[in-house]
Amino acid sequence: MRRATEAQRERLHETFAALCRIESRSGQERGCADWVAGALREMGLECSEDDAGLRAGSDSGNLLTRIRGGDGASIMLCAHLDTVPPAAPIEPVLVDGGWENAHDGILGADNKAAVAVMLELARGIQQSGATPPVGLELLFTVCEEVALRGAKEFDTSALDSPFGYVFDHASPIGEIVLASPTYYRISAEVRGRAAHAGIRPERGRNAIAAAARGIAGMRLGRLDSETTANIGTISGGTNANVVAERCTLEAEARSLDPARADAVATEMIDHLQEAVDAAECDLDVTVERMFAGYRIRASERPVALAEQALEACGYEPRHIDTGGGSDANAFMAAGLQCVNLANGTERNHEPGERVSVNALEGMLEVAIALVHEAGA
């Protein structure tokens, strides 16, 4: 099987739409996992589930299936089953040559476009009856959208493949991610003192005001070509007539330079601490390195094979760095070479998320080409 047939393309869209209709926010992937496992078993493939679910905070583990190749070698392909929380029901519809949600919310193309591609790749191989030139290990992870928890809990020693690919970058097909950032998450609680805001404000210590002064001193947004910082949430107080006793916030720092990520996170905490001290409040801070960054050389074999597969399908390969993470970060940290390939999804995590018919079909062609290039 070197090119997708018309029947395969039609089935790809049916599979994609069916997957999108299954709600599978992070931690609640059981329905989607069962659907995928059932589809694989209908193809005659064994599907195993690991015990990562409990540790990752999910009602499902990661799924793994294998297709044996001609020479015993194999490559891994990976996609994640979870989505960010949907703000509306998901009903996939075709609009102007692309899939969108009929309602005002995410579609789930991140990452169900890749899940559908992997399933139809497997189905096409099984139906052809021919042994593929290289074996495949297809991995479907949980809780990717919450700091790659499923991939972190996956035992990469269970794989035979020396390297793998994830199809999880929402940008035009052809882009190959060579670098991804180190990511720190900061959770902080400011504790002040409550008082009546109209009668005894002098006795109060306003936790919201202290947090706001700390945030005002921070450098946020894009700090340089490799580094970003953000305040994502802030909440606190009980009522307009009460000096706010507590305030919580969540922030992050990312950089392709691990030392820079660490320094920016420290700087953000320092600004917060100075403001809290000045307001005579207290501060509790938790800092977690959610995932480590990586760089992969353009000369590495997985990158070269991806370039060949893209060129075989008429795409111009382009090397990029990204500010986002993917399961590739977890696998690289575990010692498994993994390349993240763009899958053509648009506006992921947003209402208006979309993937074109051409992009969905194009990724199936790229996946097929990867199998042949790896087995050449």
Number of C-alpha atoms within 10 A of each C-alpha: 18 12 14 19 12 9 9 17 19 12 15 25 19 12 20 23 25 16 24 24 16 18 21 23 21 23 23 20 25 21 15 22 26 13 13 21 20 15 17 19 12 11 15 12 17 14 17 13 17 15 15 23 24 13 12 25 17 21 16 26 27 25 24 21 19 20 17 15 18 13 12 13 16 26 24 21 23 26 26 31 34 29 28 19 15 18 12 14 16 21 18 23 15 15 13 9 11 15 24 26 25 17 16 16 20 29 34 34 32 31 26 25 31 27 25 27 28 24 20 25 20 20 20 20 17 16 11 10 9 12 15 22 20 21 23 23 19 24 26 25 30 37 30 25 23 17 20 23 25 33 27 24 20 23 13 16 10 8 17 16 19 15 19 23 24 22 30 28 24 23 16 16 23 25 24 26 24 20 23 27 27 26 27 23 19 22 16 19 21 25 24 24 18 20 19 15 17 11 10 12 16 11 13 19 23 28 28 25 18 28 29 15 17 20 20 13 15 18 15 18 12 13 13 8 10 17 22 22 22 19 17 10 10 15 13 18 17 12 9 10 13 19 26 26 20 23 22 20 19 17 21 23 27 31 29 23 18 17 10 17 25 17 14 23 22 16 16 23 22 15 18 25 21 15 21 26 12 12 17 17 21 17 22 11 16 11 15 13 17 18 23 19 24 19 16 16 11 14 8 10 13 22 24 16 19 25 23 21 24 26 15 15 17 13 17 13 18 14 14 13 16 15 17 18 26 23 30 28 28 27 22 19 16 15 12 18 20 27 28 25 27 21 30 27 25 19 17 21 19 16 17 18 21 25 25 18 18 12 19 25 18 22 25 26 23 28 24 25 23 25 23 18 18 20 19 9
